[in-house]
């Protein structure tokens, strides 16, 4: 069975993932919209930066974040100056890292969904008296709904599954940064295979269930299944 | 009478548009031309979907764009209706919600009455609960037209609304468009490359070529201008406005009158005095110097030759006046010289065939 310590790590994991997913959707929506519409020369570089975590080892990303957010890093100096202290080895440091790490999993499905909407629907909305903001909410968001569901699910599950990045910037502090993946590692290190099984099984079941929902329930195939 | 004044200049590198145009504020103005002639771009400029760097647009006395004074009303603030080539319905909304989309955004309680009339006019009452993906192409386009009209716009802009439909669907929609034509009291600007749609719908014909204005004027006048390629075309024709005078049911014929005479047509079973459009192809018109006394052709009319051009091949085009009505005849250059036809001569025309357009 799950110990209360294990249960705490699960709770913390879902807390990090929920907050990170919310932030990713808020940041990712305008970013994906811009990327799907712009003809700017910055489109390529920004796309590449957003996609970097897809190919970069999490430890590399974690290492740079550790340096940047540390007391001598740019972000660290800024957060110190703001009176927030430094972010590494804190809950919010973990959230920031998770957002950067999982952002491509949110931005890319959204970008694909937005690109599919095309400008015709927006032009139709404009000829029907809808301002650009109005048409974004009344046309783009409903049409991109499958993309949003995919983005939220992938962003959430990917955050739940992170490990290397957590070790680099979060460490292993109970109730602050000790997430499930780290806890499983702890159990294995201590040769507590039964405990590791329980937690690993929970994650496996969770991940399989949401992906099953994603691949069977969402009708629009190209938007919902970007990684098929 | 208020007018539509439109002047646009824009440059996209391989394509440029440079037109200065005045259109009447009633009836259907058709923008006609080949693909690449700029007709759709011009329509999009009027809608504000395209922002011409140089532009002036005034509709019903209100300025929608004036680049010199940096005035540019965004599309969503222009009281227009727009029908796209593809119906462009919102796929996440039912037909009724599509029809209500614009209506909800205008402060005008006339809207709902207008909407119900429009639903009747376009025959889409039975489709209201359906999703757009379950409609046929023709039904979708009718909903799109109703959606635009429901806003009670000051001007209706239509961009090749029939181009994406097959022949059968086109024939299904054209009658609705003709009905609109008769019942709408707002100006319509209609883009097409189809001569059939021109004949059926245009009151004013605007011809564009490579982003330039080639001609603009009342339909019959523009159709019969000999300096335009249209008159030389194999499909060259003139459209007459006629009205039903009497039915000769014994012979299954209908006599219609126009400004300058009358024609016999195959029976058209509509009430006396109904207005109709009749199209006469230039190739169906022949010319005689004396009134033929023995001919099987029913429609023989006295006419005055108003203009002549000789083509490079065997063909000559003769423009004639019958009363106030203009008519084109395609004859051979040989006949032209054998008969000694000259401008100002009085002749007779024999019309071998006519087609009724609505």
Interface residues (C-beta under 8 A of the other chain):
Chain A: X120 X121 X123 X124 X125 X126 X127 X128 X129 X130 X131 X132 X134 X135 X138 X139 X142 X143 X145
Chain B: X47 X48 X49 X74 X75 X76 X77 X80 X81 X82 X84 X86 X88 X89 X90 X91 X92 X101 X102 X105 X106 X147 X148 X151
